[in-house]
Amino acid sequence: MSFMSLQVNEPGRSVLMTGNEAITRGAIEAGLSFAASYPGSPTSEILAHLGRLANEHNLYAEWSVNEKVAIEEAAAASFAGLRSLCIVKQNGLNVALDSLVSIAISGIKAGMVLVVGDDPGAHSSTNEEDSRLLSKVVHIPIFEPSTPEEAKQMTLAAYELSENLKLPVTLRCVTRISHASGNVTLGELQNVNKQAIFAKKDRYVTNAALHQLQEVKLAKIRQIADTLPFNTYKGPQNAKTVIIASGPSALYAPEAVNALGLDNEVGVLKLGMTWPLPEKFLLEHMKHAERVIFIEEIESFNEDNVMALAAQHISEIYPLEFYGQKSGHVTGPKGPGVGEMDPDKVKQSIARVLGVENNQAAEKPSLKLETPDVPVREMAFCAGCPHRASFWAMKSAVALDGRNAVVLGDIGCYSLALRRTGWALPQTMHAMGSSAGIANGLGKLERFGFKQPVIAVVGDSTFFHSTIPALVNARYTRANFLLVVLDNETTAMTGHQPHPGMSKNAMGEIVEGLQIEEVVKGLKLPVVIQDPYDVKGTTEVVYKLLQSEGTKVLVLSQACALVAAKASTRPRVYIDQEQCIGDSCGCNRFCSATFTCPATIWDPKKGKALIDEVVCNRCQVCVSLCPQGAIKVEGGANLDR
Amino acid sequence: MEQSKMPLRLRQEVMESGNCARCGLCVGLCPYIKTMNERIAFIHDCNREDGTCYRVCPRTPTNLSDLDKQVFGKERADHGLGNYLEILYARSLNKDLAQAGQYGGVVSTLAAYMVESGESQAAVLTKRQNNSPPTPCLARNREEVLSCSGSNYSASPTLSILNAGVRSGLEKLTIVGRPCQILGLRKMQALTERSEHNMSAKKVDFLIGLFCFWSLETEIYTYLRGKTGSARLLRMDIPQNYGVVTTENGEIQIPIDELRAFIRPTCQSCFDPTSEFADVSVGSTEYDPEWSTLIIRSTRGQEIVNKVCNAGHLETKPYPEERLPLLLNAVINKKKRVLESLSNGKGYEYLELSSDYTQGIEEGGVGR
């Protein structure tokens, strides 16, 4: 279960892999040449792996500026005859959607697979979103793996299908598949070195006339679906109750049936291709059933599609009852479709439908953690995170300005600022780059009496991803706002992937990074660069910029504390407990209770503050903020950061 | 004091209600109150019950009778000018200070003496900046005092530097301040039951109070920039019925009404135009630009003035008999206006005035 397993060339051997590793492996076995992605959980690891394997397997792997560009590049490789892969998360598909719709219409040449990581329960996302609905809009087929093994096999199958139909194919992978591990049977590693050529006769053009062709393609796939090994039925021949499930739910369902002692009564139909549906296969099993239970995550996608199919064939399958999210039977505690499924929720749902006793075992969780209880940790900026200093400075400047400045949040680690760690400063948060767009809007409301200053806060990666057009717009409309770019020199939230501002690419090559200020200067907008660790100076700069009219940009430049700490030779920071006067200080435990850096803690024995030196990343920001001057740097000097 | 959530009350009752006098004494006591461009604000609510910030604020409940007893050992006889020993005309005998200072250069001369003689380690002064808000200054020698000479007319929270100065180890400090600033310092000095922590005012041992009938909003600097353009502003004065701005290109007169538009509303609630709790108070004579009015209030004030005169830096002469009623009237009228607006339900009531004090004012001040 590691990167190493991706390099094992022993066909037939079974190796433990995560879902993401299995997809990576599958793509290489399928002869992948070109991969492009923008990072986002749960699928970030795939491109990172491909970047490391690039040389070995004659691949090109790229962290693109955003998902729209990534999918366009993957299409380009396909047009030129190379098998390509585009990896996005649910929200990323939204960004890429416009292009993807068109690419599906124009058609492609070599196999092109789109991996979409959905995040039921929104573990690492702003929201839950079911991307299957979008793939349906795009008119492309969807594979939904239930295990890492299946993820690999489906990747291979997706390339075959894509190339046969000249259509991109979606592999929808949820967090529990991407990050879970399972045995995967290895196939032959490919090392194709294919000649790319854009054939003179080829045309890839979006045209309404091609809609008809899309429907023809879908009809073909519908027939193929009936023969796919990924759609399975397990259970009694003529079960009266049939559960239809996909993804991880297709694993939970048999487990729940078994736990309820219903193995002889209930059958489970697993959909491996959830669009278009294997219609004959479904109808065949609905005919012998009296009731169908749908188990799936987020939207009632299968439920809606299968019920539509059933309605169309009502005379063949009547009588049949449907239970699922729509009937309210299949649900977790927060209501149908909200949050992840798990074996317990599935068991409860089935018991609810069948009116059976949910036996005692069901009351206990089917999974029990064998580890001791871990203390609850607050969602907070890391120790030494420059964002903490940046938000404290912005909060200070906003308070000193006194005109109720509106701070607009965006997507990145700094989304945490909505919580206590950022003093809940941002008042909005939407999609990548949205803060700048919203700032454009608020920045034009002066004629309606709007007098509040506006601050949009984006990270460096978000700046490149989707903030630049908003900045161009602002240059054009002279919108009144301050754009603060929290430049920590990496895409920190998703795992420190490189971006166009950095001097390294996905394959580890040295490249020329684009400076944010160069872009802003190119737009002829004022730009200031400031070190956020200098809280006082940053407060003054933000304050001054808020007093000026028009669009202006402040780059708060300081490396992510986690990256910096690795390379650091910074001196030790400690609290002189002789000088800290504890609760008799008017600071109200500022360092540990207000600034809340995880490294500053309260020493209950002495009634004074203390630095947890294991956690401290030695940024020295607290040194400048302690009103007693009790936080010291070893060697005395405030050394070069 | 029984109030709970004092810092919260300071924020709501003083800062957000526009009653902040901008003395600056609360700035730097804690990490939560900061100042920028003369404005003072809470960065974050500390949620503490008690707050030195609230206790020392010149705009929170203040008992004048208690303060009189604390500073002078007795209640006042003069309800116009407060406790004092002597009222004089004074002027500097140091040419450079006299020239750089306003009127008689008395404040600069006193402050320079304090730091030069070693009576004080430093003086907390206000340094004029060209056409933008002045900045606080810890002057440790004569040159630094000289660089701060001349009057400023905006409400600059210059005491913010005091807390930082004391924390850096300075003691025996001289303060030059507006009446509100002197009042705040005296309130802090009165907090005897509290620990030494953050009681910066206890390191202050000479208070030079300025006459101040009102101060101007920070926006005055934007206004002045409009008048002076890029010319460097050298000095500003408001002799009587007009303002005078001296730039490197010469003098510009400004109609008084235009200046009045910038008067801070909270100054209308101020009861103390002559720095009644200072050791000495200094102001214009409104008569003779060569001289300043000097009110010696405390024995400490007397002692220092004597020393400065004996050292040949300062000369004094009796206050012209016929001018005294004019000064007293101006002061009493201001106090009456405050009382009147309070009885009309307007204004901001923070003074705990005994009936003796109110009656004294209504009867015209002196002779009680």
Interface residues (C-beta under 8 A of the other chain):
Chain A: W392 K395 S396 A397 A399 L400 D401 G402 W423 T539 E540 Y543 Q547 I581 S584 C585 G586 C587 N588 F590 T594 L625 C626 P627 G629
Chain B: G28 L29 C30 P31 Y32 K34 T35 M36 N37 R39 A41 F42 I43 H44 C46 N47 R48 G51 T52 C53 R167 S195 H197 N198
